[in-house]
Amino acid sequence: MKCVRRCKGGFLFAVSALLSVLMNSSNVHAFKLVDLLEDSGVRVGGWINAGATYNPSNPGNGYNGTVTFADRANRFQLNQFNIYIQRTVVTEGNAFDLGGRFDFMFGTDAIYTQAFGVPSFDVNSGQPLSRGHWDLNLCCSSTRTYGIALPQAYVEAYLPIGNGINIKAGHFYSPTGYETVPSPDNFFYTHAYTFNNGEPFTHTGLVGNYAVNANWSVMAGAITGSATGGWDGGFDKQLGNWGGLGGITWVSDDKRSSINVTGTYSEISTRSTRPWGMYNVVLQHRVTPKTHLVLHHVHGYAGGVLLNGAPKNVEWYSINTHLYYDLLNDLSIGIRGEWFRDRDGFRVFSPFRVLAATDNTGHSFAGNFTPMSAPADYYAVTVGMNWKPAKRLKLDWKPMQKLNIRPNIRYDRAEGIHQAYRPFDNRKDQVLFSLDATIPF
């Protein structure tokens, strides 16, 4: 008995010692790896964004009509759990530099950031299409709203030619427009129709930026992998369907004003000569050190789209404005107003998630009903705040020091063009109250 106890005790001691050595060894290697990454300029980071939206209308289908991203009514949403690994490339100097970035996103926003540029059905013929496999259907269709996206995977290089050229190749967020997908880069929890329905989210291809001088810079590139004009393309479909991406930016000498014009152009598929394109104009002005004004216009078009059994050239266009004011060091207020015209009922669906989750058999895991769409004018006004309470609340934990809390109130109204249209649970308008928080790390 004594031997058994001694042997058992010795065995446990040996295992404990071995585990201690392994853990210490693992920690040493982990620290060495972190040091190596930091020395190489590689950074691992991310953010968590989550919130909830109260809809007093309590829609029966559980969706906030035409509003996307924060699209679930009276429910909590983990919108974005995003992790990235990145080596940032220099933007000036006389030496070549190489880097890149890879993003992984889990949450309810994933479906909007996937490479869905090959739709379930051909927009010209209505025939089922074989979709891409980059990040569609990676997981979670049984949850109705959650999923995984790989919205960025690119390499980037700086070439010391002239004033310096930055070139990006792979899958990346679209450089068009004002708003963007990553939550930390937006003032409001909800998005404008202009961003949701008027522009691409991602591209696959090659794009370069060149600073002509201190005031002017240009962008140009080639995009592919998409049957929707080079929008949201992947790596394994429509690779022969190349299109163009370009833009020009002017910044004033005092850096208070800027104008950015960007656009895309491509054809709908390798078998079609019908165009799909858009252009954006974004004007920004720092009225005072605490006041920021943005004016944004988009105009898009697609040729020969099948609507109600007949081909039609469709258009969409909008004007929206943002005004922000810094009340305190940790508190800003903002207002956004917008008019968006979906002239032919091709771009805005209620709810869009159900359409995005529809496969080429007509089944949607996000809902067993058909989303609504019609020619209409959409009007929206959003007011909100950004509060970063770390210093005021004396939050010492490092991730909480970047916490951003965003309460929003939003009003939407739809006016059908030459017909009645009620996309908000059989209503023409709705009011939403939302609250979300973003924690970068």
C-alpha positions as CSV (number, residue, x, y, z in Angstrom):
1,M,0.0,0.0,0.0
2,K,2.9,2.3,0.9
3,C,4.6,1.6,-2.4
4,V,1.4,2.3,-4.3
5,R,1.0,5.6,-2.5
6,R,4.6,6.5,-3.1
7,C,4.6,5.5,-6.7
8,K,1.3,7.3,-7.3
9,G,2.7,10.4,-5.5
10,G,5.9,10.2,-7.6
11,F,4.0,9.8,-10.8
12,L,1.8,12.8,-10.0
13,F,4.9,14.8,-9.1
14,A,6.6,13.8,-12.4
15,V,3.5,14.7,-14.4
16,S,3.2,18.0,-12.6
17,A,6.9,18.8,-13.2
18,L,6.6,17.8,-16.9
19,L,3.5,20.0,-17.4
20,S,5.2,22.9,-15.7
21,V,8.2,22.5,-18.0
22,L,6.0,22.2,-21.1
23,M,3.9,25.2,-20.1
24,N,6.9,27.3,-19.4
25,S,8.4,26.2,-22.7
26,S,5.2,27.0,-24.5
27,N,5.1,30.4,-22.8
28,V,8.7,31.1,-23.8
29,H,7.9,30.1,-27.4
30,A,4.7,32.1,-27.4
31,F,6.6,35.2,-26.2
32,K,9.3,34.6,-28.8
33,L,6.7,34.3,-31.5
34,V,5.0,37.5,-30.4
35,D,8.3,39.3,-30.3
36,L,9.2,38.0,-33.7
37,L,5.8,39.2,-35.2
38,E,6.2,42.6,-33.6
39,D,9.8,42.9,-34.9
40,S,8.5,42.0,-38.4
41,G,5.8,44.7,-38.2
42,V,3.0,42.0,-38.0
43,R,0.0,42.8,-35.8
44,V,-2.9,40.7,-34.7
45,G,-6.0,42.5,-33.6
46,G,-9.7,42.8,-34.0
47,W,-12.9,44.0,-32.5
48,I,-16.2,42.9,-31.0
49,N,-19.4,44.7,-32.0
50,A,-22.8,43.8,-30.6
51,G,-26.2,45.5,-30.1
52,A,-29.9,45.4,-30.0
53,T,-32.7,47.3,-31.9
54,Y,-36.1,48.0,-30.5
55,N,-38.9,48.2,-33.1
56,P,-42.2,49.4,-31.5
57,S,-44.1,48.0,-34.5
58,N,-43.0,44.5,-33.4
59,P,-42.9,43.1,-37.0
60,G,-44.2,39.6,-37.3
61,N,-41.3,38.3,-39.3
62,G,-38.7,39.6,-36.8
63,Y,-36.9,41.9,-39.3
64,N,-36.6,45.7,-39.5
65,G,-37.8,45.9,-43.0
66,T,-35.3,47.3,-45.5
67,V,-32.7,48.1,-42.8
68,T,-29.6,45.7,-43.0
69,F,-26.8,44.9,-40.6
70,A,-28.9,45.8,-37.5
71,D,-31.8,44.1,-39.2
72,R,-33.3,42.0,-36.4
73,A,-36.2,43.5,-34.4
74,N,-36.2,43.3,-30.6
75,R,-33.3,40.9,-30.5
76,F,-29.7,41.0,-29.4
77,Q,-27.2,40.6,-32.2
78,L,-23.5,39.8,-32.1
79,N,-22.8,41.7,-35.3
80,Q,-19.1,41.3,-35.7
81,F,-16.4,39.3,-34.0
82,N,-13.5,40.1,-36.2
83,I,-9.9,39.0,-36.0
84,Y,-7.2,40.1,-38.4
85,I,-3.5,39.6,-38.9
86,Q,-1.8,42.4,-40.8
87,R,1.5,43.8,-41.8
88,T,1.0,47.5,-42.7
89,V,3.0,48.7,-45.7
90,V,4.7,52.1,-45.7
91,T,3.2,54.8,-47.9
92,E,6.3,56.8,-48.7
93,G,10.1,56.5,-48.8
94,N,12.7,55.1,-51.1
95,A,12.6,51.4,-50.1
96,F,10.4,48.5,-51.3
97,D,8.0,47.2,-48.7
98,L,5.8,44.1,-48.6
99,G,2.8,43.3,-46.3
100,G,-0.8,42.2,-46.4
101,R,-3.9,41.4,-44.3
102,F,-6.3,38.6,-43.6
103,D,-9.7,39.0,-41.8
104,F,-12.0,36.5,-40.2
105,M,-15.5,37.6,-39.2
106,F,-18.2,35.8,-37.3
107,G,-21.6,37.2,-36.5
108,T,-24.8,38.4,-38.0
109,D,-23.1,40.8,-40.3
110,A,-21.1,38.0,-42.0
111,I,-23.7,37.3,-44.7
112,Y,-23.4,40.9,-45.9
113,T,-19.6,40.8,-46.3
114,Q,-19.3,37.4,-48.0
115,A,-18.2,37.1,-51.6
116,F,-21.8,36.8,-53.0
117,G,-21.0,38.5,-56.3
118,V,-22.3,35.4,-58.2
119,P,-26.0,35.5,-57.2
120,S,-28.2,32.4,-56.9
121,F,-30.0,33.3,-60.1
122,D,-28.6,35.0,-63.2
123,V,-29.9,38.6,-63.2
124,N,-30.4,38.5,-67.0
125,S,-31.9,35.1,-67.6
126,G,-33.2,34.1,-64.2
127,Q,-31.4,30.7,-64.5
128,P,-29.8,29.1,-61.4
129,L,-26.1,29.8,-61.1
130,S,-23.2,27.8,-59.6
131,R,-22.0,30.1,-56.8
132,G,-18.5,30.7,-55.4
133,H,-17.0,28.8,-52.5
134,W,-14.6,31.4,-51.0
135,D,-16.6,32.0,-47.8
136,L,-20.3,31.1,-48.6
137,N,-21.9,28.5,-46.4
138,L,-18.9,28.0,-44.1
139,C,-21.1,27.5,-41.1
140,C,-24.2,28.2,-39.1
141,S,-27.1,28.3,-41.6
142,S,-29.2,26.5,-39.0
143,T,-29.0,29.6,-36.8
144,R,-30.9,31.7,-39.4
145,T,-28.7,34.8,-38.9
146,Y,-25.1,33.9,-37.9
147,G,-22.3,33.0,-40.2
148,I,-18.6,33.3,-41.1
149,A,-17.0,35.6,-43.7
150,L,-13.5,36.1,-44.9
151,P,-13.8,39.6,-46.2
152,Q,-10.2,40.4,-46.7
153,A,-7.2,38.3,-47.8
154,Y,-4.6,40.3,-49.8
155,V,-1.0,41.1,-50.2
156,E,0.2,44.6,-50.5
157,A,3.4,46.2,-51.8
158,Y,5.0,49.6,-51.8
159,L,7.0,50.4,-54.9
160,P,9.4,53.4,-54.7
161,I,8.5,54.7,-58.1
162,G,8.0,58.5,-58.5
163,N,6.2,59.6,-55.3
164,G,5.5,55.9,-54.4
165,I,2.9,53.4,-55.5
166,N,0.9,51.1,-53.2
167,I,-0.5,48.0,-54.8
168,K,-3.0,45.6,-53.3
169,A,-3.8,42.2,-54.8
170,G,-6.4,39.7,-53.5
171,H,-9.8,40.1,-51.8
172,F,-10.4,43.5,-50.1
173,Y,-13.0,45.9,-48.9
174,S,-14.2,48.3,-51.6
175,P,-12.5,51.7,-51.6
176,T,-15.6,53.4,-52.9
177,G,-18.0,55.5,-50.9
178,Y,-17.9,56.9,-47.3
179,E,-19.3,54.2,-44.9
180,T,-17.6,50.8,-44.6
181,V,-18.2,47.4,-43.1
182,P,-15.9,47.4,-40.1
183,S,-17.8,48.7,-37.1
184,P,-15.0,50.8,-35.5
185,D,-14.8,52.9,-38.7
186,N,-18.5,54.0,-38.7
187,F,-20.3,56.6,-36.5
188,F,-23.7,54.9,-36.6
189,Y,-24.8,51.4,-35.8
190,T,-27.2,51.2,-38.8
191,H,-26.1,52.0,-42.3
192,A,-27.4,54.3,-45.1
193,Y,-29.2,52.8,-48.1
194,T,-26.4,54.3,-50.2
195,F,-23.9,51.9,-48.5
196,N,-26.3,48.9,-48.1
197,N,-27.8,48.9,-51.6
198,G,-25.9,51.4,-53.8
199,E,-22.3,50.2,-53.6
200,P,-20.1,47.1,-53.5
201,F,-18.8,45.8,-50.2
202,T,-15.7,43.9,-51.4
203,H,-13.7,43.2,-54.6
204,T,-11.3,40.6,-55.8
205,G,-8.5,41.8,-58.0
206,L,-5.7,44.3,-58.1
207,V,-5.8,48.0,-57.1
208,G,-3.0,50.7,-56.9
209,N,-2.8,54.1,-55.3
210,Y,-0.5,56.9,-56.3
211,A,-0.1,60.3,-54.7
212,V,0.5,62.9,-57.5
213,N,1.3,65.6,-55.0
214,A,0.2,66.9,-51.6
215,N,-3.3,67.7,-52.9
216,W,-4.1,65.0,-55.5
217,S,-4.0,61.2,-55.6
218,V,-5.4,58.6,-58.0
219,M,-6.5,55.0,-57.7
220,A,-6.9,52.4,-60.5
221,G,-7.4,48.7,-60.6
222,A,-8.9,45.6,-62.2
223,I,-11.6,43.5,-60.5
224,T,-13.0,40.1,-61.3
225,G,-14.8,37.0,-59.9
226,S,-18.3,38.5,-60.0
227,A,-21.5,38.3,-62.1
228,T,-22.6,41.6,-60.7
229,G,-20.2,44.1,-62.3
230,G,-17.1,43.2,-60.3
231,W,-18.9,43.6,-57.0
232,D,-18.3,41.2,-54.1
233,G,-16.4,38.7,-56.2
234,G,-14.5,35.6,-55.1
235,F,-11.5,33.5,-56.2
236,D,-13.2,30.6,-58.0
237,K,-16.0,31.9,-60.3
238,Q,-16.2,34.4,-63.2
239,L,-12.4,34.8,-63.2
240,G,-12.6,35.8,-66.9
241,N,-15.1,38.6,-66.3
242,W,-12.7,41.5,-65.6
243,G,-13.8,45.0,-64.9
244,G,-12.4,48.3,-63.8
245,L,-12.1,50.2,-60.5
246,G,-10.9,53.8,-60.3
247,G,-10.9,57.1,-58.5
248,I,-9.4,60.5,-57.8
249,T,-9.1,62.4,-54.5
250,W,-8.4,66.1,-53.8
251,V,-7.4,67.4,-50.4
252,S,-7.1,71.1,-49.5
253,D,-3.8,72.5,-48.3
254,D,-5.2,72.9,-44.8
255,K,-6.6,69.4,-44.8
256,R,-10.0,70.6,-43.9
257,S,-11.7,69.8,-47.2
258,S,-11.7,66.9,-49.6
259,I,-13.4,65.5,-52.6
260,N,-13.3,61.8,-53.6
261,V,-14.8,60.4,-56.8
262,T,-14.7,56.7,-57.3
263,G,-16.4,54.2,-59.6
264,T,-16.6,50.7,-61.0
265,Y,-17.5,49.3,-64.4
266,S,-17.8,45.7,-65.6
267,E,-20.1,43.4,-67.5
268,I,-22.7,41.1,-65.8
269,S,-21.0,37.9,-66.9
270,T,-18.5,36.4,-69.4
271,R,-21.5,35.5,-71.7
272,S,-23.0,39.0,-71.6
273,T,-22.1,42.5,-72.9
274,R,-24.5,44.1,-70.6
275,P,-22.9,46.7,-68.3
276,W,-23.0,47.1,-64.5
277,G,-21.4,50.1,-62.9
278,M,-21.6,52.9,-60.5
279,Y,-19.9,56.1,-59.4
280,N,-19.6,57.8,-56.0
281,V,-18.9,61.4,-55.0
282,V,-18.0,62.1,-51.4
283,L,-17.3,65.7,-50.2
284,Q,-16.0,66.2,-46.7
285,H,-15.4,69.5,-44.8
286,R,-14.2,70.3,-41.3
287,V,-16.4,73.3,-40.6
288,T,-14.8,73.9,-37.3
289,P,-12.3,71.8,-35.3
290,K,-15.3,70.1,-33.7
291,T,-17.7,70.0,-36.6
292,H,-17.5,67.6,-39.6
293,L,-19.8,67.7,-42.6
294,V,-20.1,65.0,-45.3
295,L,-22.1,65.0,-48.5
296,H,-22.4,61.7,-50.5
297,H,-24.0,60.9,-53.9
298,V,-24.1,57.6,-55.7
299,H,-25.5,56.6,-59.1
300,G,-25.6,53.0,-60.2
301,Y,-27.0,51.1,-63.3
302,A,-27.2,47.6,-64.7
303,G,-28.2,46.6,-68.2
304,G,-30.8,44.0,-69.3
305,V,-31.9,42.9,-65.9
306,L,-34.8,40.5,-65.9
307,L,-37.8,42.1,-64.1
308,N,-41.3,40.8,-64.2
309,G,-40.4,38.5,-67.1
310,A,-38.8,41.2,-69.3
311,P,-35.3,42.6,-69.6
312,K,-34.9,46.2,-68.4
313,N,-32.1,48.7,-67.9
314,V,-32.2,49.6,-64.2
315,E,-30.8,52.6,-62.2
316,W,-30.5,53.6,-58.6
317,Y,-29.2,56.9,-57.1
318,S,-29.1,58.7,-53.8
319,I,-28.0,61.7,-51.8
320,N,-27.1,61.5,-48.1
321,T,-25.5,63.9,-45.7
322,H,-23.8,63.4,-42.3
323,L,-23.1,66.1,-39.7
324,Y,-21.0,65.4,-36.6
325,Y,-20.1,67.5,-33.6
326,D,-17.7,66.8,-30.7
327,L,-19.4,67.9,-27.6
328,L,-16.7,66.6,-25.2
329,N,-13.4,64.7,-25.6
330,D,-15.4,61.4,-25.1
331,L,-18.8,62.4,-26.5
332,S,-19.9,63.2,-30.1
333,I,-23.3,63.6,-31.6
334,G,-24.3,63.1,-35.2
335,I,-27.2,63.2,-37.7
336,R,-27.5,61.5,-41.1
337,G,-30.3,62.2,-43.6
338,E,-30.8,60.4,-46.9
339,W,-32.9,60.0,-50.0
340,F,-32.4,56.8,-52.0
341,R,-34.3,56.1,-55.2
342,D,-34.5,52.4,-56.3
343,R,-36.1,53.4,-59.6
344,D,-36.9,49.9,-60.8
345,G,-37.2,47.9,-57.5
346,F,-34.0,46.1,-58.2
347,R,-31.7,47.0,-55.3
348,V,-33.7,47.3,-52.0
349,F,-35.4,44.3,-50.5
350,S,-37.3,43.9,-47.3
351,P,-35.7,42.0,-45.6
352,F,-32.5,41.8,-47.6
353,R,-31.1,39.0,-45.4
354,V,-33.7,36.5,-46.7
355,L,-32.7,37.3,-50.3
356,A,-29.0,37.0,-49.5
357,A,-29.6,33.6,-47.8
358,T,-31.5,32.2,-50.8
359,D,-29.8,29.4,-52.7
360,N,-30.2,28.4,-56.3
361,T,-33.1,26.1,-55.5
362,G,-35.1,29.1,-54.1
363,H,-34.7,28.1,-50.4
364,S,-33.6,30.6,-47.8
365,F,-32.3,29.6,-44.4
366,A,-33.1,33.1,-43.1
367,G,-36.8,32.9,-43.6
368,N,-39.5,30.9,-45.3
369,F,-41.1,33.8,-47.0
370,T,-40.4,35.9,-50.1
371,P,-38.7,39.3,-49.5
372,M,-40.5,42.4,-50.9
373,S,-39.2,44.8,-53.5
374,A,-40.8,47.5,-55.7
375,P,-39.8,50.8,-57.3
376,A,-39.7,53.3,-54.5
377,D,-38.1,56.3,-52.9
378,Y,-36.7,55.7,-49.5
379,Y,-36.1,58.4,-46.9
380,A,-34.2,57.9,-43.7
381,V,-33.0,60.1,-40.8
382,T,-30.7,58.8,-38.1
383,V,-29.5,60.7,-34.9
384,G,-27.0,59.2,-32.5
385,M,-24.1,59.5,-30.2
386,N,-20.6,58.0,-29.8
387,W,-19.5,57.8,-26.1
388,K,-16.1,56.5,-25.1
389,P,-16.4,56.3,-21.3
390,A,-13.1,54.7,-20.4
391,K,-11.5,57.8,-18.7
392,R,-14.8,59.0,-17.2
393,L,-15.5,55.6,-15.6
394,K,-11.8,54.9,-14.9
395,L,-11.8,51.6,-16.8
396,D,-8.2,50.3,-16.4
397,W,-8.6,47.1,-18.5
398,K,-6.9,47.9,-21.8
399,P,-9.6,46.6,-24.2
400,M,-12.2,48.6,-22.4
401,Q,-10.2,51.8,-22.9
402,K,-11.3,51.8,-26.5
403,L,-15.0,50.9,-25.8
404,N,-17.4,52.9,-27.9
405,I,-21.1,53.0,-27.1
406,R,-23.5,54.2,-29.8
407,P,-27.2,54.9,-29.1
408,N,-29.2,55.6,-32.3
409,I,-32.7,56.6,-33.2
410,R,-33.7,56.1,-36.9
411,Y,-36.8,56.9,-38.9
412,D,-37.5,55.2,-42.3
413,R,-40.2,55.9,-44.8
414,A,-40.9,54.3,-48.3
415,E,-42.9,55.9,-51.0
416,G,-43.8,53.6,-53.9
417,I,-43.2,55.0,-57.4
418,H,-46.6,54.9,-59.3
419,Q,-47.8,52.3,-56.8
420,A,-48.6,51.7,-53.2
421,Y,-45.7,50.0,-51.3
422,R,-45.5,49.1,-47.6
423,P,-42.2,47.3,-46.8
424,F,-42.2,47.8,-43.1
425,D,-44.4,44.9,-41.9
426,N,-47.2,46.3,-44.1
427,R,-46.4,49.9,-43.1
428,K,-45.0,52.8,-45.0
429,D,-42.7,53.8,-42.2
430,Q,-41.0,52.8,-39.0
431,V,-39.0,54.1,-36.0
432,L,-36.1,52.2,-34.6
433,F,-34.2,52.6,-31.3
434,S,-30.9,50.9,-31.1
435,L,-27.9,50.6,-28.8
436,D,-24.6,48.9,-29.6
437,A,-21.1,48.8,-28.3
438,T,-17.7,48.2,-30.1
439,I,-14.6,47.0,-28.3
440,P,-11.4,47.0,-30.5
441,F,-8.5,44.9,-29.3
